[in-house]
Amino acid sequence: MFQLHPQLAKDCVELGDFPLSKVLLVNDCHYPWVILVPRRDGVREIHELVAADQLRLIEESSAVCAAMADYFAADKMNVAALGNMVPQLHLHPIVRYINDLAWPKPVWGVVEGMPYERGKLADQLQKIRSILLPLGMK
C-alpha cells in the first residue's frame, strides 16, 4: 500500500493526483516547485517502474513542466530525481529564473527554504491547481 514518505509530507502540501503520481507543492516561496511521487510501493528509481509507468511518469512530468513554464514564464525548468535524502521515487519540476536566488546553481543548499505565508500559500495552491487540473490532475 502506497504511503507518502514522512519528509515529503512535512515539506510539502498536497495538490492532487495524476493517474500515476501524487502531486505536491514544495512549501518554499523562493521557487514555483512541485513534486511528482509515483504511487508505487518500494520504488526508489525510475528504472524500477514497469515500462508503462516509466512512460506515464515522463508524460506527467513533461505536461507539468510545459504548463508551469508557460504560466510562470520560466527561463528554465529544472527536473531532478535525486533521492539522496528521501529514498522514495519523486521528481522535482522547478521553475527557474536567471535572477532567482540560486541561479545558475541547483536550488539545494544555496539558500534555506522559506515557507509561504498563509495567504500566499493559498494563492499559490490555487494558481498551480488551475494549471494542472486541465492536465488531468484530480
BELVEN-V942782 format. One record per residue. N is the residue number from 1. RES is the residue in one letter. PSI is psi in whole degrees, -180 to 180 (999 if undefined). Layout:
BEGIN
[[N:RES:PSI] [N:RES:PSI]]
END
This chain:
BEGIN
[[1:M:132] [2:F:133] [3:Q:134] [4:L:135] [5:H:137] [6:P:-35] [7:Q:-39] [8:L:-41] [9:A:-36] [10:K:-40] [11:D:-8] [12:C:169] [13:V:132] [14:E:134] [15:L:-38] [16:G:-161] [17:D:137] [18:F:174] [19:P:-37] [20:L:-43] [21:S:142] [22:K:140] [23:V:128] [24:L:148] [25:L:126] [26:V:129] [27:N:68] [28:D:110] [29:C:-4] [30:H:-26] [31:Y:140] [32:P:117] [33:W:122] [34:V:167] [35:I:137] [36:L:123] [37:V:107] [38:P:132] [39:R:69] [40:R:126] [41:D:139] [42:G:11] [43:V:127] [44:R:-24] [45:E:152] [46:I:-40] [47:H:-13] [48:E:-15] [49:L:151] [50:V:158] [51:A:-43] [52:A:-38] [53:D:-34] [54:Q:-48] [55:L:-45] [56:R:-41] [57:L:-42] [58:I:-40] [59:E:-46] [60:E:-45] [61:S:-44] [62:S:-42] [63:A:-43] [64:V:-46] [65:C:-45] [66:A:-45] [67:A:-44] [68:M:-40] [69:A:-42] [70:D:-52] [71:Y:-44] [72:F:5] [73:A:53] [74:A:144] [75:D:-30] [76:K:144] [77:M:126] [78:N:137] [79:V:125] [80:A:149] [81:A:77] [82:L:-63] [83:G:15] [84:N:-35] [85:M:-34] [86:V:108] [87:P:-20] [88:Q:131] [89:L:128] [90:H:146] [91:L:144] [92:H:96] [93:P:120] [94:I:127] [95:V:130] [96:R:148] [97:Y:148] [98:I:-12] [99:N:16] [100:D:169] [101:L:-26] [102:A:-10] [103:W:137] [104:P:11] [105:K:166] [106:P:160] [107:V:-21] [108:W:132] [109:G:4] [110:V:-54] [111:V:150] [112:E:140] [113:G:148] [114:M:115] [115:P:150] [116:Y:145] [117:E:154] [118:R:-51] [119:G:-38] [120:K:-33] [121:L:-46] [122:A:-41] [123:D:-45] [124:Q:-40] [125:L:-43] [126:Q:-44] [127:K:-50] [128:I:-38] [129:R:-39] [130:S:-28] [131:I:-21] [132:L:-27] [133:L:-42] [134:P:-15] [135:L:-2] [136:G:6] [137:M:138] [138:K:999]]
END
